């Protein structure tokens, strides 16, 4: 069992080697593309748990490394512009765009400006912010930057897929289909069932879902044994 380690901050540094399970108490050592690990807190959802990543609480070193791996994973799609989803997707979007050599990026928001068009907005929720009444808006002044270009959708985490699906809906309202989606962390597989097959998803790293046992949290067997490609790992199938 991987024990609790007190109140040390998460997301601040990488560790040199993984800590073996098979069960975990309150944290999980996620393996990065370079073999190091990032310790993540486990979020208790009842009979299941997920490993959490709060990007705006991470150190600059961790954010920079994750953004670099994200850009490496997304480069094969030759994106021409990044659209970063609010709010935590914004933490990575600018850095990913810069790594890809882009001069700028596009940032939908959750606050309506005076000139915004209701038609360029969609309802928004996520596993960590399930509130009713939130909307995501696209500034109509960004449309010339997006239309006719290869768009990469960027977010921090994909878990249930609700935030990323809202991003797809917002782009669809603008007449845009992204070439791919790129996230810092894939959090389990609950998003897969409703995700459109035509839009590949890549990530810096993945974490599993966990099930409760008498000994602690145990990794749930993966119903999708073929991993998604990460930075430098071939083509998306």
MOPE-V14283 format. One record per residue. RES is the residue in three letters. NEAR is the number of other C-alpha atoms within 8 Angstrom. Layout:
res: [RES;RES]
near: [NEAR;NEAR]
//
This chain:
res: [UNK;UNK;UNK;UNK;UNK;UNK;UNK;UNK;UNK;UNK;UNK;UNK;UNK;UNK;UNK;UNK;UNK;UNK;UNK;UNK;UNK;UNK;UNK;UNK;UNK;UNK;UNK;UNK;UNK;UNK;UNK;UNK;UNK;UNK;UNK;UNK;UNK;UNK;UNK;UNK;UNK;UNK;UNK;UNK;UNK;UNK;UNK;UNK;UNK;UNK;UNK;UNK;UNK;UNK;UNK;UNK;UNK;UNK;UNK;UNK;UNK;UNK;UNK;UNK;UNK;UNK;UNK;UNK;UNK;UNK;UNK;UNK;UNK;UNK;UNK;UNK;UNK;UNK;UNK;UNK;UNK;UNK;UNK;UNK;UNK;UNK;UNK;UNK;UNK;UNK;UNK;UNK;UNK;UNK;UNK;UNK;UNK;UNK;UNK;UNK;UNK;UNK;UNK;UNK;UNK;UNK;UNK;UNK;UNK;UNK;UNK;UNK;UNK;UNK;UNK;UNK;UNK;UNK;UNK;UNK;UNK;UNK;UNK;UNK;UNK;UNK;UNK;UNK;UNK;UNK;UNK;UNK;UNK;UNK;UNK;UNK;UNK;UNK;UNK;UNK;UNK;UNK;UNK;UNK;UNK;UNK;UNK;UNK;UNK;UNK;UNK;UNK;UNK;UNK;UNK;UNK;UNK;UNK;UNK;UNK;UNK;UNK;UNK;UNK;UNK;UNK;UNK;UNK;UNK;UNK;UNK;UNK;UNK;UNK;UNK;UNK;UNK;UNK;UNK;UNK;UNK;UNK;UNK;UNK;UNK;UNK;UNK;UNK;UNK;UNK;UNK;UNK;UNK;UNK;UNK;UNK;UNK;UNK;UNK;UNK;UNK;UNK;UNK;UNK;UNK;UNK;UNK;UNK;UNK;UNK;UNK;UNK;UNK;UNK;UNK;UNK;UNK;UNK;UNK;UNK;UNK;UNK;UNK;UNK;UNK;UNK;UNK;UNK;UNK;UNK;UNK;UNK;UNK;UNK;UNK;UNK;UNK]
near: [10;12;8;7;5;4;4;5;5;9;14;9;9;10;9;7;7;10;6;6;8;8;11;13;11;9;13;11;10;12;10;10;10;4;8;12;13;12;12;13;11;12;9;8;7;5;7;10;14;14;14;8;10;8;9;6;6;11;9;6;8;12;12;9;8;10;15;11;13;17;13;10;16;14;9;7;7;7;12;9;15;16;13;16;16;12;7;12;14;13;12;15;15;12;11;13;15;10;10;8;6;10;6;9;12;9;10;12;11;9;7;7;5;4;4;11;8;6;5;13;12;10;9;11;11;10;8;4;6;7;6;5;6;9;10;15;15;12;10;8;5;9;9;6;7;11;8;4;9;11;15;15;13;14;18;14;11;13;12;9;12;12;11;10;9;12;10;10;9;14;11;9;10;8;7;10;8;12;11;13;13;14;16;14;13;13;13;11;11;8;12;7;5;5;9;5;5;4;10;9;9;14;16;16;12;10;11;12;13;11;11;10;7;4;6;10;12;12;10;8;4;6;4;6;5;4;5;7;12;13;13;7;7;5;6;6;2]
//
